[in-house]
Amino acid sequence: MGKIKAGEGNRVIRRELPLLPLRGILVFPYTIVHLDIGRERSVAAIEQAMLADRLVLLVAQKDKDVHAPKREDIYEIGTIAEIKQLLKLPGGTMRILVEGIVRGRLLEFVAEAPYFRVMVEECPNGRGILKNRHEALLRGVVHQFEEYAKMGKKVPTETLGTVLALDEPSQLADIMVSHLNLNIADKQAILEALDIDDRLELLTEFIMREIEILELERRIGLRVRKQMEKAQKEYYLREQIKAIQKELGEKDERQAEAEEYRDKIAKAKLSKKAEEKALKEVDRLEKMPLASAEGTVVRTYLDWLLVLPWSKSSRDKNDLQRAETFLDEDHYGLEKVKERILEYLAIRKLTNKMKSPILCFIGPPGVGKTSLGKSIARSLDRKFVRMSLGGVRDEAEIRGHRRTYVGALPGRIIQGIRTAETRNSVFLLDEIDKMASDFRGDPASALLEVLDPEQNHSFVDHYLETPFDLSQTMFILTANTWQTIPRPLLDRMEVIKISGYTEDEKTNIAKKYLLPKQVKAHGLGEDVFTLTDEMILKIVQGHTRESGVRGLEREVAHLCRKIAVKFVKKNWEPRVLTGEDLEELLGSPRYYYQMAEEQPQVGAATGLAYTEVGGDVLTIEVTPLPGKGNLTLTGKLGEVMKESAQAGWTFVRAHAKALGIPEDFYDKVDLHIHIPEGAIPKDGPSAGITMATAMASALSHQAVRDDVAMTGEITLRGNVLPIGGLKEKILAAHRAGIKEIILPKKNQKDLEDIPQNVKESLRFHLVSRIEEVLKIALLPLVVTDGYDQSIPFMLRNTSSEPMVNPNEHPIS
């Protein structure tokens, strides 16, 4: 089988040749290429070709990663090539120089071992006549290739001249495509284009695409080059400025400022996230013009980051004796609060890992909740910060504003921490029950994170945008009532209820704290006047009506001012003040406390009430009138109190026979219940047994003892249920001269809070049934005009259980 030449005519020639699969490369006719051979089949095919006529079929693999290709892994069209040179290399490989001659179509596989041997049909390249279409395609592809060569600068000038000198379209197209940067699939498409026109059109399309890519690369490169030139120019100029400033002993302002901030950051001991954030902002600041508005925002932000006490803590003084002394010096009474602080100090002395407690003091105004926070800080030797939440409506007050807003600042929590300058301060959130919410958000919800020990170690303020540890801060909250505090917020706090002061406590507070303070504030000496305990008590009873001592302090200040005027005018002689002196200086008493009745009354029972300023004594009056069983209630009573009266009225009607009342009395009698001081709103169920007793007394003409007061809720079956505010009620009864008090049996545990001196002067009856109340409170029958009481009054127990003797439950 002889050698062949390209363009040998139009005869169809078939040959049986060795097949060499190519990976990642494709050989065209008229091109000379070096190939490295390493696979066993390929080496065997080359050796066989060298023994024959040096001809081999070069066909590209569809997937270059296939090491042992099969029939379906090889394209159908390839190039018949002649091996020009062969060089054997170490390791059994060889390098050959081949020259493409003509296209060949793979018809069938003759053998697959020890190498591929195939039947090939030559696809000759006819020269053809250059008609108009051929001429246009040829000129177009030549022009495009020339432009590609100029833009790509990958085709040597000599090669370009040689290619442009060719006049045979098929040879021109094959040589051109071998110089293009195309993938194997695109080159294979041109190799398989046997028609010259199709081949030239496809080649034109590929060259134009490559020109577009080269143009895009040129633009990108130009842009990058400009940016690099600009950056290099700026860098060069900066280096020159630095060199000049170094020679002059000066520094660039922006650079000097950035270096100063970096030094501060290094010394500030920020958290890892805060330090990363600060350094990032410093880098931004360094690139900004000095007069930039954004630069001012960044500087303010950095100043806030650096001023916060990220790692600065004060050392607690865990001396329990010292703390107890300070607490006793500052406040009289309040034993539960003092005990809780001492417990915290004791645990802190044993371990430092305990999280700070979150305490909430709930009590009436003026009992010392706010000043107690200062006292706690003093006993712990910590910094004290106070924040009033009264009227706060905006959630940003707690969390701060984002830096996108003009004039943005951190929230008041972070501002308070900055003021304290330590991260373990005592932080008082005052009047938490006075917060509100509107369209700007709910500040109570924002406080949930602040007051949760499981979350506040990573509190994120909107302005800082980085976590700050609040777990070492001791939060103390104050409120007058717990009803307006959101339930989730209340759940996170340890509530300590502070009740109002007794008269004895107010007297001691005035003597030990208020009087010395006001005497010193008004410049009076200790010997100018003396105020005895009896006179202080007169001021408390006649000139104040409150649970706390604010009004008492104002009255003491008023007294000092009056004395100071007389003392300066030389109209005052140092002396012990008397009742006449008090009336002259302070005026007549403005308040009169309800006192016990001077004698037993029919239809009038003494009840106990709880008000915002402490306890009080109420006389409930009941008058029977001719009528048809109607019940009239007056005295500005609330719904709950009206329902309690109705329950008592129903019980009396249901047990009329047992109470010695004619069973058909409600057909002839109306009852009018009135509670004096009608301008004051009254509500609650605790007057239930008092109203029932007054009704029973009025209907049976049985007088109520004048030395007995009572409190408790009544049910339709006559059970007595527990009530609240017991301490204040008992103190009011003691003040009014009451000797015995009837209480619900389930309130026995609350008697532990009553001062010992008060308990010793009173007798308590613990009851669970209304029959017990009536037996203690009502006196023997008194016959009056208007009603025929032929049956003496006797209390009879309608239940199967024996009557409870109240004398079995005295507490003294």
Secondary structure as UniProt FT lines:
FT   TURN            6..7
FT   STRAND          14..22
FT   TURN            29..30
FT   STRAND          32..37
FT   HELIX           40..51
FT   TURN            52..53
FT   STRAND          55..61
FT   TURN            64..65
FT   HELIX           71..73
FT   STRAND          77..88
FT   TURN            90..91
FT   STRAND          94..111
FT   STRAND          117..123
FT   HELIX           132..152
FT   HELIX           157..165
FT   HELIX           169..178
FT   HELIX           184..192
FT   HELIX           196..248
FT   HELIX           253..268
FT   HELIX           272..287
FT   TURN            290..291
FT   HELIX           293..307
FT   HELIX           320..330
FT   HELIX           335..350
FT   STRAND          358..362
FT   TURN            365..366
FT   HELIX           369..380
FT   STRAND          384..388
FT   TURN            390..391
FT   HELIX           396..399
FT   TURN            403..404
FT   TURN            406..407
FT   HELIX           412..420
FT   TURN            423..424
FT   STRAND          426..430
FT   HELIX           432..434
FT   TURN            439..440
FT   HELIX           443..450
FT   TURN            453..455
FT   HELIX           456..458
FT   STRAND          459..460
FT   TURN            462..464
FT   STRAND          467..468
FT   TURN            471..472
FT   STRAND          474..479
FT   TURN            483..484
FT   HELIX           487..491
FT   STRAND          494..497
FT   HELIX           503..509
FT   HELIX           510..514
FT   HELIX           515..521
FT   TURN            522..523
FT   TURN            526..527
FT   STRAND          529..530
FT   HELIX           533..543
FT   HELIX           550..568
FT   TURN            569..570
FT   STRAND          575..576
FT   HELIX           579..586
FT   STRAND          601..602
FT   STRAND          604..611
FT   TURN            612..613
FT   STRAND          614..626
FT   STRAND          631..634
FT   HELIX           639..654
FT   TURN            655..660
FT   TURN            663..664
FT   HELIX           665..667
FT   STRAND          669..674
FT   TURN            678..679
FT   TURN            686..687
FT   HELIX           688..700
FT   STRAND          702..704
FT   TURN            706..707
FT   STRAND          708..710
FT   STRAND          713..714
FT   TURN            716..717
FT   STRAND          719..721
FT   HELIX           726..735
FT   TURN            736..737
FT   STRAND          740..744
FT   HELIX           745..753
FT   HELIX           756..760
FT   STRAND          763..767
FT   HELIX           770..777
FT   STRAND          778..781
FT   TURN            785..786
FT   HELIX           806..808
//
